[in-house]
Structures are given as C-alpha cells and as structure tokens.
Amino acid sequence: MAGRKYVQVGLGSRAKMYWGALSGDYRGTSDLVGICDINPGRLEMLRAKLAEKGLDVSAYAAEDFDRMIAEQKPETVIVTSKDSTHDFYIRKALLAGCDVITEKPLTIDEEKLQGILDAIEKSGKTVRVTFNYRYSPVRTQMKELMQSGIVGDVLSVDFHWNLDTSHGADYYRRWHRNKENSGGLMVHKATHHFDLVNWWISSVPDTVYAQGKRDFYTEKQAAFYGLEGHSDRCRTCPVADKCKFYLDLAAKPGLKALYLNNEEYDGYFRDRCVFSPLIDIEDTMCLVVKYKSGVLMSYSLNSFLPWEGYHISINGTKGRLEHHCQETVYVSGDGTTPGEMKAGDTTIIFYPHFAPPRNIPISESKGSHGGGDALLCKDLFGAEKPADPLGRRADYRVGAWSILTGIAANRSMATGAPVIVNNLVKGLEEPA
Ligand SMILES: NC(=O)c1ccc[n+]([C@@H]2O[C@H](COP(=O)([O-])OP(=O)(O)OC[C@H]3O[C@@H](n4cnc5c(N)ncnc54)[C@H](O)[C@@H]3O)[C@@H](O)[C@H]2O)c1
C-alpha cells in the first residue's frame, strides 16, 4: 500500500461516497486505513464489507479515535459524522497533524466554528469542505457564465429552494430535526445554497435578517390528515396505513441494514414521526441578506412542497440570469440516486436588457447530486490534480462563509433583529 492514507469517522449513509471511492476506483493512490463510528453495528458492517473486497481496514470505536490516529498515522481524516460532531473530530485531527476533508456543514454554530479556526491557525494544516453541488456540471456552468460577466455588475439575487414531502420530510425523522444536532435547515441544508451564491457572485454575507416558523410538521397537520393517535415512530404506529409519510425501514434493504439492524446499539430510530412535538427546527424560512459587494438577496426555504428543486435569478446591470432546477424524488439511503436532476426540467435563460431572451443549453449530467459526486471524488482522490480555474475546491474559509449566513439567520430568527456577520467570529479571511 503506497497511496495517501485516510481514515474516516461517521459511517452512515453519506459515508459511502468516500469509502466506496477509496475501496474502489481510487484504491492504490488513496487508501482507507481506519474507520470509526459511535455505533458498533455499523462499524462492524463496514469492516466486513471492506474485508470482502480484500481490504484489511482497522475499525475503532468513537472513544478510540485518538488511538486510530496514533496507530494508523493517516495524512487525512475524513469527517462524515453527524453535523454537531464535525468540529470535535476536525480539531482533534488538525492538532494531531492531519489534514481534514469534511462533509458540509463545516459545523453548526459560531462557537464551534471559532474552535475550528483557532485549530487551523495553530496547526497549519488544511480543511477541505466537500461542496458536491459546485462539481455538478450545470452549477459549474453557472459559475462560468457569471465569471464571463454575462449580467454585468450584480445588483440583486432572488433565490427560492423547495424541499418536498419525500426528501424534505426526511429531515424531520432523524437527528436533523433538532438544532443542537444540525443547526436546523438554515445551516444543515442551506449551507449548500449559500455556498453557491457566495461562489457565483464572488462575495460573502454582511448582514442577515430572517424569519422562520414550523407550521407543517406539526400535530395540527397530523390531525388534518386524520392521524390522531400516531406513535413517535413509523414501526410501531397504529395509523401507519393511512399516513403518506410512513417509512417502512424493513422494506428497504439499505435502510434496514444501516439503521434498523443497528438501532439496538444507540437508539437511533431512522423512522421517527415527522409530526412529533420534539422537533425544534423550522419548515418555513425567509431571509434578506446584504452581501459585502452590496448585492441584496431575498431567499426562501420551504420543506413541505410537492416538488424539490429551486429557482434562482441573478440580476445585474446587463440583464437577468434565471436558473431553474427540479430534482428527482428520494429518501436518503433508500437505494435511489440522491439529488439527481430531473431530465428536461433544468434550464438557464438569460434576459438581456433591450434584447430578446436567450435559452442557454445546459450541461446535462447524470448521477448523484447532479453528477457532482463522481467529479468531486476524482478531484479529491485521483492521482492527477487538474487545474481549478473556477475555484471549485472549497477550503475552510469557503466552508465558514457558507454557514455564517445560516448561523446569522438562526440568531436573527431568535432575536427578531438583523445580524452583522462579521461580529460572529474572529480571524476569518474572505475566500481567495
Ligand atoms: N453533501 C451531501 O450531499 C450530503 C448528503 C447527505 C449527508 N451529508 C452530510 O454527511 C454527514 C453524515 O450524514 P448522513 O446522512 O450519512 O447521516 P447518518 O445518520 O446516516 O450517519 C451519521 C453517522 O455518524 C455516526 N455518528 C454520530 N455521532 C457520532 C460521533 N459522536 N462520533 C462518531 N460517529 C458518530 C452515526 O452513528 C452514523 O453512522 C452529515 O454531516 C451530513 O450533513 C452530506
């Protein structure tokens, strides 16, 4: 084994993109030498799966993370655990002399972010945040168009993201449903959206004002559907047969193997009721954001809609660039390809001032997350490191600025006042 050495912590559904790449296409140039998780069942399942592929990868319990680093001596630690635990592993890895690749969001609040920034400064090591959306061809194309100056000087952005009653509802079943785990959808999900805006308009947020509420994933909505007397999880629910949100873990081999078979170890029930009173995240959010460049953005996120995708319009001195995208229906980890673009329902149209609109043929792509995952893996783990003229590789600054809009929004929703983003953390530069 002569490749760069990696260990991975957090072995749930998203983890597969990384261990799958390291045990598959990139084996030999990039090698997985250790895996770690809080759940012994998922840990052993992956160890055995890798062994079947002829790989002897050592498995460590979460409390043995330090021992994993000491024994395996990885160059890079991959963090794919629950959002609120990212900072703990990132700091530990950096201070042990490793570089880090982490899933989004970099972390969930300003205190944890400050801890990461301090550890980066102290260690001199790097943190890469894997924004797969940047790699999907149509979003890369939007960056190229913006870099070409198509809209002139950007003045404002209208951005509206819909999550549906399949993938969107799924956030209310799992750990994401509590802000202490995920930072709510403003951080957990919108980190992708705010990153795309920061990247496309080449700026960072300055002031954020937000309002949010939860009015759909509620007991009242359960009663509207006639679901009185529901239980706190689908598996034991007396009204499951009439619930459109019923998730049968036993019927989906992927969900059964990963979660149902291992719930005895940690009580992680993957099929919690989406109408539970224990949920404390919003489902309806509206923001006004002022960027350092002076751009004003109106943004909304609704997570209970009949289709999933987004509309964004970037308005400038030369015209308006409109991009629309609808994604396919799925539930994370159910074996369906996640976040695929729906064929024929993704468009880019440019409306120049004083001239007819132009339909811009889009870069079609297949595969998970708009075709971004495969390209991201190639960039992360491939032997060749291609040039990066569009700046798709996201470092800690990119990761930090992408969560600061959502962190500020959370604070604004709690206080009712606008939040100045610069005051949230110290020592953070703008992305290169
Ligand atoms: N970029 C994307 O498209 C994308 C998609 C899905 C998830 N994600 C991110 O990937 C990460 C994992 O999400 P997921 O959907 O796989 O969740 P998951 O619940 O399926 O898996 C999380 C894993 O982390 C483990 N874990 C929890 N606490 C831990 C701790 N303290 N120490 C070690 N392991 C711990 C759990 O046991 C579980 O195996 C999250 O940060 C999420 O935001 C990114």
The ligand as a Gaussian input file, in Angstrom:
#p B3LYP/6-31G(d) Opt

LIG

0 1
 N      -23.113000      16.696000       0.574000
 C      -24.198000      15.960000       0.564000
 O      -24.839000      15.832000      -0.468000
 C      -24.634000      15.254000       1.823000
 C      -25.712000      14.369000       1.771000
 C      -26.095000      13.728000       2.952000
 C      -25.411000      13.980000       4.133000
 N      -24.372000      14.858000       4.140000
 C      -23.610000      15.119000       5.404000
 O      -22.936000      13.910000       5.728000
 C      -22.885000      13.736000       7.141000
 C      -23.494000      12.388000       7.519000
 O      -24.870000      12.386000       7.167000
 P      -25.657000      11.012000       6.939000
 O      -26.845000      11.328000       6.130000
 O      -24.702000       9.971000       6.488000
 O      -26.148000      10.692000       8.425000
 P      -26.338000       9.256000       9.082000
 O      -27.192000       9.471000      10.260000
 O      -26.745000       8.272000       8.057000
 O      -24.871000       8.863000       9.536000
 C      -24.199000       9.528000      10.565000
 C      -23.184000       8.577000      11.161000
 O      -22.427000       9.303000      12.160000
 C      -22.295000       8.460000      13.297000
 N      -22.074000       9.286000      14.483000
 C      -22.960000      10.042000      15.153000
 N      -22.354000      10.641000      16.204000
 C      -21.053000      10.271000      16.161000
 C      -19.925000      10.556000      16.959000
 N      -20.010000      11.347000      18.022000
 N      -18.752000      10.001000      16.619000
 C      -18.637000       9.191000      15.534000
 N      -19.677000       8.874000      14.738000
 C      -20.869000       9.405000      15.067000
 C      -23.603000       7.683000      13.340000
 O      -23.503000       6.511000      14.128000
 C      -23.828000       7.386000      11.874000
 O      -23.190000       6.197000      11.480000
 C      -23.622000      14.926000       7.730000
 O      -22.696000      15.918000       8.108000
 C      -24.483000      15.427000       6.591000
 O      -24.734000      16.812000       6.701000
 C      -23.973000      15.474000       3.003000

